[in-house]
Amino acid sequence: MRAENSASLLERIDDRIGPIARRYFVSNGFDGALTGVGVTVSAYLSGVSDGLQVIAIGLGGAVGLTTSGVWSVWEIERAEMRAELHDLEDAMLTDLSDTRIERDKTSNQVINALMSGLGPLCGLVVPLVPFLFQGAALSLLHATILSVAIACGVLFAFGAYMASISRQRWYVAGIRMGIAGIVVALINIFLPG
C-alpha cells in the first residue's frame, strides 16, 4: 500500500511538472554539471589551492546559470503563453483574462522557469561538495577527481531518468550522458594555459 501511495505521489508530481519542465531541468542540469566539471578541473590546473575558493568560483557559475535558466525560460514561456492565449481568444471571440485557462498557463510558466533554474543549480552545486572536505579529508586533487566523478554520476542520473520515461535502456543513456563529463574534463586538461 505504501509503495502505491509513493508511486502515486511521484506520478502526480511528474504530471504536474510536465514534459517541458522536465526537458528544461535535464537540459540545464546537464549544462550545470558540465560547467562544474570545467570549473573544478580548470581551478585545479590553474593552481587554486583552497577548496573554498573552488566552491566560491563554482557558486558564481551556479548563480549565473540558475539566473539564466529562470529568467530566459520565464521570458520564453511568457511570450509563448501570451501568443497561445491571444490565438485562443481570437478563436473563441472572448477575453480570457482572469480565467482558469490564463491561470493554468501562468502556473505552467512558473513551474517551467523554476525547473529550468533548479537543473543547473543541482548539476553544478552537488559536485562541489567534495571541496568542503579539502584539507581535512581530501587533497585538492582528490576533491577534484571526486567532484568530476560526482558530476558524471549526476549526468548518468539525468540520462537514466530520461531513458526510463522514454522506455529506452536506462544504463545506456546514463553512460552516454556520463561520458560527456569525462570528455569535458579531458578537454580542460589538454587546453593550453
Buried (B, 14 or more C-beta within 10 A) or exposed (E): EEEEEEEEEEEEEEEEBBEBBBBBBBBBBBBBBBBBBBBBBBBBEEEBEEBEBBBBBBBEBBEEBBEBBBEBBBEBBBEBBEEEBEEBBEEEEEEBEEBEBBEEBBEBBBBBBBBBBBBBBBBBBBBBEBBBEBBEEBEBEEBBBBBBBBBBBBBBBBBBBBBEEEEEEBEEBBBEBBBBBBEBBEEBEEEEE
